Amino acid sequence: MTTTFATAHAPRTEESIAEPAGARAPVLDVVIPVYNEEGDLERSVRRVHAHLAGAFPYPFRITVADNASVDATPAIAARLARQIPGVRHVRLEQKGRGRALHAVWSASDAPILAYLDVDLSTDLAGLLPLVAPLISGHSDVAIGSRLARGARVVRGPKREFISRCYNLILRLGLRVRFTDAQCGFKAIRRDVATQLLPMVQDTGWFFDTEMLVLAERAGLRIHEVPVDWVDDPDSRVDIVRTAADDLRGIVRMWRAFAAGTLPIAALRSRYGRVA
């Protein structure tokens, strides 16, 4: 299935290929956001599909969310959607990982929504432990953590230092209790996402942090899974620019909380959690 979203908030279907007759609705929709990933995309999608087909006991879907790629990524994603059952391709005409997740999650019919980074730095063995508490109803949001006890991480000292500093700033500035905001390995229940996503403003890399901070302030249950994670040496993420954008996001949220402009109380009341 191939779908084009003109913007994150105004989806438009360009082309669709019907699911096979009798196909069961997915319990889990795993989104892989991509931008110019022609080298890694096919290998990653096939690896995720093989893992889920062998280890996940429920129907699933894999959604490749293309963030306005200008290389062969759209063609590869469309071909994979035609060849592999349970794989679909969504095309967005604007960049932004947060924009892609917002668009796809908001339109998904699966009760459990997740996303993985295309480099698959996080061991896929953590996927079932990530989503199991959401399927059971025990938790509302689940995150992979490279900083939780039991995690095994291989990465350079620079990225390790930046990650720990960022999470320390979060704990001091916004008083969060979760340990790792940036790991590209997260899941959320659809009913919770429906209420939470309209509050999330960021369309880029800060999307994860903003969603988690809002969830915690609303008293939602956040489940953390220690993960095995190996740094991708070919990562094209601009660490300095991303860090600067994240700091601006933290300041924006701090001001919003101080002014009382976010409707957190309504979300907390709806789900009956204790903050």
PAZAPA-4460 file (N, C-alpha, C; in steps of 0.05 Angstrom, whole numbers, plus 32768, in hexadecimal, padded with zeros to 4 digits):
% residues 275
    n_x    n_y    n_z   ca_x   ca_y   ca_z    c_x    c_y    c_z   seq   type   mol
   8011   7FE8   8000   8000   8000   8000   8012   8019   8000     1      M     A
   800C   802C   7FEE   801A   8045   7FED   8007   805C   7FF1     2      T     A
   800D   806D   8004   7FFC   8084   800A   800D   809D   800B     3      T     A
   8003   80B3   8001   8011   80CD   8003   8002   80DF   8016     4      T     A
   8011   80EB   8029   8006   80FF   803B   8012   811A   8032     5      F     A
   8000   812C   802A   8009   8147   8022   8016   8156   8039     6      A     A
   8009   8154   8051   8014   815F   8069   800E   814C   8080     7      T     A
   8019   8152   8097   8015   8140   80AE   7FF8   8141   80B7     8      A     A
   7FEA   8156   80B2   7FCF   8159   80BD   7FB9   8157   80A8     9      H     A
   7FC1   8153   808F   7FAD   8152   8079   7FB4   813A   8067    10      A     A
   7FAF   8122   8070   7FB6   810B   805F   7FA6   8109   8046    11      P     A
   7FB3   8100   8030   7FA6   80FD   8017   7FB0   80E3   800A    12      R     A
   7F9E   80D1   8004   7FA5   80B7   7FF8   7FAA   80BB   7FDA    13      T     A
   7FC2   80B3   7FD1   7FC9   80B5   7FB5   7FC4   809A   7FA7    14      E     A
   7FCD   8085   7FB3   7FCA   806A   7FA7   7FC8   8056   7FBE    15      E     A
   7FB9   8042   7FBB   7FB8   802D   7FCF   7FB4   8012   7FC2    16      S     A
   7FC1   7FFE   7FCD   7FBF   7FE3   7FC4   7FB1   7FD3   7FDB    17      I     A
   7F9A   7FC7   7FD5   7F8A   7FBB   7FEA   7F99   7FA5   7FF8    18      A     A
   7F94   7FA2   8012   7F9F   7F8C   8022   7F93   7F72   8017    19      E     A
   7FA1   7F5C   801A   7F96   7F42   8011   7F7C   7F3C   801E    20      P     A
   7F6A   7F2F   8010   7F50   7F28   801B   7F53   7F17   8034    21      A     A
   7F44   7F1D   8049   7F46   7F0E   8061   7F5D   7F16   8073    22      G     A
   7F6C   7F2A   806B   7F83   7F33   807C   7F78   7F3D   8097    23      A     A
   7F86   7F36   80AC   7F7D   7F3F   80C7   7F88   7F5B   80CC    24      R     A
   7F78   7F6B   80DB   7F81   7F86   80E2   7F9A   7F84   80F3    25      A     A
   7FAE   7F95   80EF   7FC6   7F94   80FF   7FC2   7F9C   811C    26      P     A
   7FCF   7F8E   812E   7FD1   7F97   814A   7FE6   7FAB   814D    27      V     A
   7FFC   7FA9   813E   8013   7FBA   8140   8019   7FC7   8125    28      L     A
   801D   7FE1   8125   8026   7FF0   810D   8042   7FFB   8113    29      D     A
   8056   7FF0   8106   8072   7FF9   810B   8079   800D   80F5    30      V     A
   807F   8025   80FC   8086   803A   80E8   80A5   803C   80E7    31      V     A
   80AF   803D   80CF   80CC   8042   80CA   80CE   805D   80BB    32      I     A
   80D4   8073   80C8   80D7   808C   80BA   80F1   808D   80AB    33      P     A
   80F1   8097   8092   8109   8096   8082   810B   80B0   8072    34      V     A
   8124   80B8   806D   812B   80CE   805B   8144   80C6   804C    35      Y     A
   8142   80C2   8032   8159   80BB   8021   8168   80A3   802D    36      N     A
   815A   808D   802F   8166   8074   803B   8166   805E   8027    37      E     A
   816C   8064   800E   816C   804F   7FF9   8180   8038   7FFE    38      E     A
   8195   803E   800D   81A9   8029   8013   81A0   8015   8028    39      G     A
   8191   801E   803B   818A   800D   8053   816E   8003   8053    40      D     A
   815C   8010   8044   8140   800C   8048   8137   7FEF   8044    41      L     A
   813E   7FE3   802D   8134   7FC8   8027   813E   7FB4   803C    42      E     A
   8158   7FB6   8042   8163   7FA3   8056   8154   7FA6   8071    43      R     A
   814F   7FBF   8079   8143   7FC3   8093   8126   7FBA   8093    44      S     A
   8117   7FC0   807F   80FA   7FB8   807E   80F8   7F99   807E    45      V     A
   8109   7F8C   806E   8107   7F6F   806D   8110   7F63   8087    46      R     A
   8123   7F6F   8094   812C   7F64   80AE   8116   7F68   80C3    47      R     A
   8109   7F7F   80C4   80F3   7F83   80D7   80DC   7F70   80D2    48      V     A
   80D5   7F6D   80B8   80BF   7F5B   80B1   80C5   7F3E   80B9    49      H     A
   80DD   7F35   80B4   80E5   7F1A   80BB   80E3   7F16   80D9    50      A     A
   80EC   7F2A   80E8   80EC   7F28   8105   80CF   7F27   8110    51      H     A
   80BE   7F38   8106   80A3   7F39   8110   8094   7F1F   8107    52      L     A
   8098   7F16   80EF   808B   7EFE   80E6   8093   7EE6   80F6    53      A     A
   80AB   7EE6   8101   80B4   7ECF   8110   80B0   7ED1   812E    54      G     A
   80AE   7EEA   8139   80AE   7EEE   8156   8096   7EFC   8161    55      A     A
   8086   7F09   8150   806F   7F19   815A   8056   7F08   8156    56      F     A
   8047   7F03   816B   8030   7EF0   816A   8016   7EFD   8160    57      P     A
   8016   7F16   8157   7FFE   7F23   814E   8002   7F2E   8132    58      Y     A
   7FEC   7F35   8124   7FEE   7F41   810A   7FFD   7F5C   810C    59      P     A
   800D   7F63   80F8   801C   7F7C   80F9   801D   7F89   80DE    60      F     A
   8025   7FA2   80DE   802A   7FB1   80C5   8044   7FC0   80C9    61      R     A
   8052   7FC3   80B3   806A   7FD4   80B2   8065   7FEB   809F    62      I     A
   8067   8004   80A9   8062   801B   8099   807C   802A   8094    63      T     A
   8084   802C   807B   809C   803D   8075   8092   8059   8070    64      V     A
   809A   806C   8081   8091   8088   807F   80A7   8098   8073    65      A     A
   80A4   809E   805A   80B9   80AC   804A   80B6   80CB   804E    66      D     A
   80CA   80D7   8059   80CA   80F4   805E   80D5   8103   8046    67      N     A
   80C7   8103   8030   80CE   8114   8019   80EA   810D   800E    68      A     A
   80F0   80F3   800D   810A   80EA   8002   810D   80F2   7FE5    69      S     A
   8125   80F7   7FDC   812B   80FF   7FC0   813C   80EB   7FB2    70      V     A
   8142   80D4   7FBF   8151   80BF   7FB2   813E   80A9   7FAB    71      D     A
   8148   8090   7FAA   8137   8079   7FA2   8126   806E   7FB8    72      A     A
   8127   807A   7FCF   8117   8070   7FE6   80FA   806C   7FE0    73      T     A
   80EB   807F   7FD4   80CF   807A   7FCE   80CA   8062   7FBC    74      P     A
   80DA   805F   7FA8   80D6   8048   7F96   80DB   802E   7FA4    75      A     A
   80F0   802D   7FB5   80F6   8014   7FC4   80DF   800E   7FD7    76      I     A
   80D6   8023   7FE5   80C0   801F   7FF8   80A7   8015   7FEB    77      A     A
   80A0   8021   7FD4   8088   8018   7FC5   808B   7FFB   7FBC    78      A     A
   80A3   7FF3   7FB3   80A7   7FD8   7FAA   80A4   7FC4   7FC1    79      R     A
   80AF   7FCB   7FD8   80AD   7FBA   7FF0   8090   7FB7   7FF8    80      L     A
   8080   7FCD   7FF6   8064   7FCC   7FFD   8054   7FB9   7FEB    81      A     A
   805D   7FB7   7FD1   8050   7FA5   7FBF   8058   7F88   7FC3    82      R     A
   8071   7F84   7FCC   807C   7F69   7FCD   8077   7F5B   7FE8    83      Q     A
   8076   7F6B   7FFE   8076   7F5E   8018   805B   7F63   8026    84      I     A
   804C   7F4E   802C   8032   7F52   803A   8036   7F60   8055    85      P     A
   8025   7F73   805B   8026   7F81   8074   8039   7F99   8074    86      G     A
   8045   7FA0   805C   8056   7FB8   805A   8047   7FCC   804A    87      V     A
   8047   7FE5   8053   803C   7FFB   8043   804F   8012   8042    88      R     A
   804B   8024   8030   805C   803C   802B   804B   8055   802D    89      H     A
   8054   8068   803E   8047   8082   8040   805B   8097   8038    90      V     A
   8053   80A8   8026   8064   80BE   801C   805B   80D8   8028    91      R     A
   806D   80E7   8035   8067   8102   803E   8078   8116   802E    92      L     A
   806B   812C   8027   8078   8140   8016   8089   8154   8025    93      E     A
   808A   8151   8040   809B   8162   8050   80AC   8150   8062    94      Q     A
   80C4   815B   8069   80D7   814C   807A   80CE   814E   8097    95      K     A
   80DA   813D   80A7   80D5   813E   80C4   80CC   8123   80CF    96      G     A
   80DD   8117   80E1   80D5   80FD   80EC   80BC   8100   80FD    97      R     A
   80BA   8115   810D   80A2   8119   811D   8089   811C   810C    98      G     A
   808C   812B   80F5   8076   812E   80E3   806C   8113   80D8    99      R     A
   8080   8102   80D1   8079   80E8   80C6   806A   80D7   80DB   100      A     A
   8074   80D6   80F3   8068   80C6   8108   804C   80D0   810E   101      L     A
   804A   80EA   8110   802F   80F6   8116   801B   80EE   8101   102      H     A
   8023   80F0   80E7   8011   80EA   80D2   8009   80CD   80D1   103      A     A
   801C   80BB   80D3   8016   809F   80D0   8008   8095   80E9   104      V     A
   8011   809C   8100   8004   8093   8118   7FE7   809D   811A   105      W     A
   7FE2   80B5   8112   7FC7   80C1   8114   7FB4   80B2   8101   106      S     A
   7FBE   80A7   80EB   7FAD   809A   80D7   7FAB   807C   80DA   107      A     A
   7FBB   8071   80EC   7FBD   8054   80EE   7FA5   8048   80FC   108      S     A
   7F9E   802F   80F4   7F88   8021   8101   7F91   800C   8115   109      D     A
   7FAC   800A   8119   7FB6   7FF6   812B   7FB5   8000   8148   110      A     A
   7FAE   7FEF   815C   7FAC   7FF8   8177   7FC7   7FFF   8184   111      P     A
   7FDD   7FF3   8179   7FF7   7FF9   8184   8008   8004   816D   112      I     A
   8015   801B   8173   8025   802A   815F   8042   802B   8169   113      L     A
   8054   8026   8157   8071   8026   815E   8081   8033   8148   114      A     A
   809A   8039   814E   80AC   8041   8139   80C8   8038   813F   115      Y     A
   80D7   8033   8129   80F3   802B   812B   8104   803C   8118   116      L     A
   811C   8043   811F   812E   8050   810D   8137   803C   80F8   117      D     A
   813A   8046   80DF   8141   8034   80C9   815C   8027   80CB   118      V     A
   816E   8032   80DB   8188   8026   80DE   8188   800D   80F0   119      D     A
   8171   8009   80FE   816D   7FF2   810F   8184   7FEF   8123   120      L     A
   818D   8006   812E   81A1   8005   8143   8198   7FF6   815C   121      S     A
   817E   7FF7   8161   8173   7FE9   8178   816C   7FCC   8171   122      T     A
   8175   7FB9   8181   8170   7F9D   817D   8152   7F98   817C   123      D     A
   8149   7F8A   8166   812C   7F85   8163   8121   7F72   8178   124      L     A
   8133   7F64   8186   8129   7F52   819C   811A   7F62   81B1   125      A     A
   811E   7F7C   81B2   8110   7F8D   81C6   80F5   7F95   81BD   126      G     A
   80EC   7F8E   81A5   80D3   7F99   819B   80BB   7F8D   81A9   127      L     A
   80BA   7F72   81AD   80A4   7F66   81BB   80A2   7F70   81D8   128      L     A
   80B8   7F71   81E7   80B7   7F7C   8202   80AE   7F99   8202   129      P     A
   80B4   7FA8   81EC   80AC   7FC4   81EB   808D   7FC6   81E9   130      L     A
   8081   7FB6   81D8   8064   7FBA   81D3   8052   7FA8   81E5   131      V     A
   805D   7F94   81F2   804C   7F82   8202   803C   7F90   8217   132      A     A
   8048   7FA3   8227   8039   7FB1   823B   8022   7FC3   8230   133      P     A
   8025   7FCB   8217   8010   7FDB   820A   7FFA   7FC9   8201   134      L     A
   8000   7FB2   81F7   7FEC   7F9F   81EE   7FDB   7F96   8206   135      I     A
   7FE9   7F91   821D   7FDA   7F88   8234   7FCA   7F9E   8242   136      S     A
   7FD0   7FB7   823B   7FC3   7FCD   8248   7FD1   7FD7   8261   137      G     A
   7FE7   7FCC   8268   7FF6   7FD4   8280   8002   7FF0   827D   138      H     A
   800B   7FF7   8265   8019   8010   8261   800D   801F   8249   139      S     A
   8013   8039   8248   8008   8049   8232   801D   8050   821D   140      D     A
   8035   8053   8225   804C   805A   8213   8063   8048   821B   141      V     A
   8073   8040   8208   808B   802F   820E   80A3   803A   81FE   142      A     A
   80BA   803A   820B   80D2   8045   81FE   80E9   8032   8203   143      I     A
   80FA   802F   81EF   8113   8022   81F2   8127   8035   8200   144      G     A
   8136   802C   8213   8149   803D   8221   8165   8031   8220   145      S     A
   8178   8042   8217   8194   803B   8217   81A1   8042   8232   146      R     A
   8192   804F   8244   819E   8057   825D   8192   8049   8275   147      L     A
   817F   8037   8270   8173   8027   8285   8185   8010   828D   148      A     A
   8182   8007   82A6   8192   7FF1   82AF   818C   7FD8   829D   149      R     A
   81A1   7FCB   8295   819E   7FB4   8284   81A2   7FB9   8266   150      G     A
   81A3   7FD3   825E   81A8   7FDA   8242   81C5   7FD5   823B   151      A     A
   81CA   7FCD   8222   81E5   7FC9   8218   81E9   7FDB   81FF   152      R     A
   81FB   7FEE   8201   81FE   8003   81ED   821B   8004   81E2   153      V     A
   821D   8006   81C8   8237   800A   81BB   8236   8024   81AB   154      V     A
   8243   8039   81B4   8244   8052   81A5   825C   8062   81AF   155      R     A
   8263   8076   819F   827A   8086   81A4   8276   8098   81BD   156      G     A
   828C   80A2   81C9   828A   80B2   81E1   827C   80CD   81DC   157      P     A
   827F   80D8   81C4   8271   80F2   81BF   8253   80EF   81C0   158      K     A
   8248   80DB   81B2   822B   80D8   81B2   8221   80CF   81CD   159      R     A
   8231   80BF   81DB   822A   80B7   81F7   8228   80CF   8209   160      E     A
   823B   80E1   8207   823C   80F9   8218   8224   810B   8212   161      F     A
   821F   8110   81F8   8209   8121   81F0   81EE   8116   81F9   162      I     A
   81EA   80FB   81F6   81D1   80EF   81FE   81CD   80F1   821C   163      S     A
   81E1   80EC   822B   81DE   80ED   8248   81D9   810A   8251   164      R     A
   81E6   811D   8245   81E2   8139   824C   81C6   8142   8245   165      C     A
   81BC   8139   822E   81A1   8141   8226   818C   8136   8239   166      Y     A
   818F   811D   8241   817C   8111   8253   817E   811D   826F   167      N     A
   8196   8125   8277   8199   8133   8290   818B   814E   8290   168      L     A
   818E   815D   8279   8180   8176   8277   8162   8173   8278   169      I     A
   8158   815D   826C   813B   8158   826E   8133   8153   828B   170      L     A
   8143   8143   8299   813B   813D   82B5   813C   8157   82C6   171      R     A
   814F   8168   82C1   8152   8180   82D2   813E   8196   82C9   172      L     A
   813A   8199   82AE   812A   81AE   82A4   810C   81A8   82A4   173      G     A
   8104   818F   829E   80E8   8188   829C   80E0   8173   82B0   174      L     A
   80F3   816B   82C1   80EE   8158   82D7   80E2   813E   82CD   175      R     A
   80ED   8133   82B7   80E3   811A   82AD   80EF   8102   82BD   176      V     A
   80E1   80EC   82BC   80EB   80D4   82CA   80F5   80BE   82B7   177      R     A
   80ED   80BF   829D   80F6   80AB   828A   8114   80B0   8284   178      F     A
   8122   809C   827B   813F   809E   827A   814A   80A5   825E   179      T     A
   813C   809F   8249   8147   80A3   822E   8132   80AC   821B   180      D     A
   8133   80C6   8213   811E   80D2   8202   8124   80CE   81E5   181      A     A
   813C   80C7   81DD   8144   80C9   81C1   8147   80AE   81B2   182      Q     A
   8145   8098   81C0   8149   807E   81B3   8132   807A   819F   183      C     A
   813A   8073   8186   8126   806F   8171   8118   8054   8172   184      G     A
   810A   8050   8188   80FD   8036   818E   80E7   803A   81A2   185      F     A
   80CF   8041   8198   80BA   804A   81A9   809F   803F   81A0   186      K     A
   808C   803D   81B2   8071   8034   81AB   805D   8042   81BD   187      A     A
   8044   8043   81B3   802E   8051   81C1   8014   8044   81BA   188      I     A
   8001   8043   81CC   7FE6   803A   81C6   7FD8   804E   81B5   189      R     A
   7FC9   8045   81A1   7FBB   8057   818F   7FA8   806A   819D   190      R     A
   7F99   805F   81B1   7F85   8070   81BE   7F93   8087   81CD   191      D     A
   7FAB   8081   81D8   7FBA   8096   81E6   7FC5   80AA   81D1   192      V     A
   7FD0   809F   81BB   7FDB   80B1   81A6   7FC6   80C4   819B   193      A     A
   7FAE   80BB   8199   7F98   80CC   818F   7F95   80E5   81A0   194      T     A
   7F98   80E2   81BA   7F95   80F8   81CC   7FAF   8109   81CF   195      Q     A
   7FC6   80FB   81CD   7FDF   8108   81D2   7FEB   8117   81BA   196      L     A
   7FE9   810B   81A3   7FF7   8116   818B   7FEE   8133   8184   197      L     A
   7FD4   813A   8187   7FCD   8156   8181   7FDB   816A   8192   198      P     A
   7FE6   8162   81A9   7FF5   8175   81BA   8012   8178   81B2   199      M     A
   801C   8165   81A2   8039   8165   819B   803D   8178   8184   200      V     A
   804E   818C   8187   8052   81A0   8173   806A   819A   8161   201      Q     A
   807F   818D   816B   8097   818A   815C   8093   8176   8145   202      D     A
   80A0   817B   812E   809E   816A   8117   80B8   815D   8110   203      T     A
   80CD   8161   8121   80E7   8156   811B   80F0   8142   8130   204      G     A
   8109   8144   8139   8115   8131   814B   810B   8134   8168   205      W     A
   8101   814C   816F   80F8   8151   818A   80DC   8145   818F   206      F     A
   80CF   813B   817A   80B4   812F   817C   80B3   811B   8193   207      F     A
   80C7   8108   8194   80C7   80F3   81A8   80C7   80FF   81C4   208      D     A
   80D9   8112   81C9   80DC   811D   81E4   80C2   812B   81EC   209      T     A
   80B7   813B   81D9   809F   814A   81E0   8088   8137   81E7   210      E     A
   8085   8122   81D7   8070   810E   81DC   8073   8101   81F7   211      M     A
   808C   80FA   81FE   8091   80EC   8217   808C   80FF   822F   212      L     A
   8095   8118   822D   8091   812B   8243   8074   812F   8248   213      V     A
   8064   8133   8232   8048   8137   8235   803A   811E   8241   214      L     A
   8043   8107   8238   8038   80EE   8243   803D   80EB   8261   215      A     A
   8055   80F1   8269   805C   80EF   8285   804D   8104   8296   216      E     A
   804B   811C   828C   803C   8131   829B   801F   812A   829D   217      R     A
   8014   811B   828A   7FF8   8113   828B   7FF4   80FB   829C   218      A     A
   8009   80F0   82A7   8006   80D9   82B9   8003   80BF   82AA   219      G     A
   800A   80BE   8290   8009   80A5   8281   8020   8092   8289   220      L     A
   801B   8079   8286   802F   8065   828E   8044   8061   8278   221      R     A
   805D   8067   827D   8072   8064   826A   8083   804C   8272   222      I     A
   8084   8038   8261   8093   8020   8265   80AE   8022   8257   223      H     A
   80C4   801D   8266   80DF   801E   825B   80EB   8002   8258   224      E     A
   80F6   7FFE   8240   8103   7FE4   823A   8121   7FE9   8236   225      V     A
   8132   7FDC   8246   814F   7FDF   8240   8155   7FD0   8226   226      P     A
   8164   7FDE   8214   8169   7FD3   81FA   8187   7FCE   81F4   227      V     A
   818C   7FBD   81E1   81A7   7FBA   81D6   81A8   7FCD   81BE   228      D     A
   81BC   7FDE   81BD   81BD   7FF3   81A9   81D9   7FF7   819F   229      W     A
   81DD   7FF7   8185   81F7   7FFB   8179   81F5   8014   8166   230      V     A
   8207   8027   816B   8207   8040   815C   820C   803B   813E   231      D     A
   81FD   8049   812D   8201   8048   8110   8217   805C   8109   232      D     A
   822E   8053   8100   8244   8066   80FA   823E   8077   80E1   233      P     A
   822A   806F   80D1   8223   807E   80B9   820B   8091   80BE   234      D     A
   8203   8094   80D7   81EC   80A6   80DD   81F1   80C2   80D2   235      S     A
   81DC   80CD   80C5   81DE   80E8   80B9   81D1   80FD   80CB   236      R     A
   81CA   80F6   80E3   81BD   8109   80F5   81D1   811F   80FD   237      V     A
   81CA   8138   80FA   81DB   814E   8102   81D7   8151   8120   238      D     A
   81EA   8147   8130   81E7   8146   814D   81E5   8162   8159   239      I     A
   81F6   8175   8150   81F6   8190   815B   81DC   819E   8155   240      V     A
   81D3   819D   813C   81BA   81AA   8135   81A2   819D   8144   241      R     A
   81A2   8183   8145   818C   8175   8153   818C   817C   8171   242      T     A
   81A4   817E   817D   81A5   8186   8199   819B   81A2   819E   243      A     A
   81A1   81B4   818B   8198   81D0   818E   8179   81D1   818B   244      A     A
   816E   81C2   8178   8151   81C1   8175   8144   81B5   818D   245      D     A
   8150   81A1   8199   8145   8194   81B1   8145   81A8   81C8   246      D     A
   815A   81B7   81CB   815B   81CA   81E1   8146   81DF   81DE   247      L     A
   8141   81E8   81C5   812C   81FC   81C1   8110   81EF   81C7   248      R     A
   810D   81D6   81C1   80F4   81C8   81C7   80F0   81C6   81E6   249      G     A
   8105   81C0   81F4   8103   81BF   8211   80FA   81DA   821D   250      I     A
   8107   81EF   8213   80FF   820A   821D   80E2   8210   8217   251      V     A
   80DA   8209   81FE   80BE   820E   81F6   80AA   81FF   8209   252      R     A
   80B0   81E6   820F   809F   81D7   8221   809F   81E2   823D   253      M     A
   80B6   81EA   8247   80B9   81F5   8262   80A7   820E   8264   254      W     A
   80A8   821E   8250   8097   8237   8250   807A   8230   824F   255      R     A
   8072   821C   823F   8056   8214   823D   804C   8209   8258   256      A     A
   805C   81F9   8265   8054   81EE   827F   8052   8204   8293   257      F     A
   8065   8217   8293   8064   822D   82A6   804B   823F   82A2   258      A     A
   8043   8242   8288   802C   8252   8282   8011   8243   8285   259      A     A
   8013   8228   8287   7FFB   8218   828A   7FEA   8217   8271   260      G     A
   7FF7   8217   825A   7FE9   8218   8240   7FE4   81FC   8234   261      T     A
   7FEE   81E7   8240   7FEA   81CD   8235   7FD4   81BE   8245   262      L     A
   7FC0   81B1   8238   7FA9   81A5   8245   7FB0   8189   8251   263      P     A
   7FC5   8188   8261   7FCE   816F   826C   7FB9   8164   8280   264      I     A
   7FAC   8175   828F   7F99   816B   82A3   7F82   815B   8296   265      A     A
   7F79   8164   827F   7F63   8156   8271   7F6C   813A   8269   266      A     A
   7F84   8137   8260   7F8E   811D   8258   7F92   810B   8271   267      L     A
   7F9C   8116   8286   7F9F   8107   829F   7F84   80FE   82AA   268      R     A
   7F71   810F   82A8   7F56   8108   82B2   7F4A   80F2   82A1   269      S     A
   7F4F   80F2   8286   7F43   80DF   8274   7F4D   80C3   827A   270      R     A
   7F67   80C1   8280   7F73   80A6   8284   7F75   809E   82A1   271      Y     A
   7F6E   80B0   82B3   7F6D   80A8   82CF   7F87   80A0   82DB   272      G     A
   7F9E   80AB   82D1   7FB8   80A3   82DB   7FBF   80B6   82F2   273      R     A
   7FD2   80AE   8301   7FDD   80BE   8317   7FF8   80C9   830D   274      V     A
   7FFC   80E3   830B   8014   80EE   8301   802B   80EB   8315   275      A     A
***
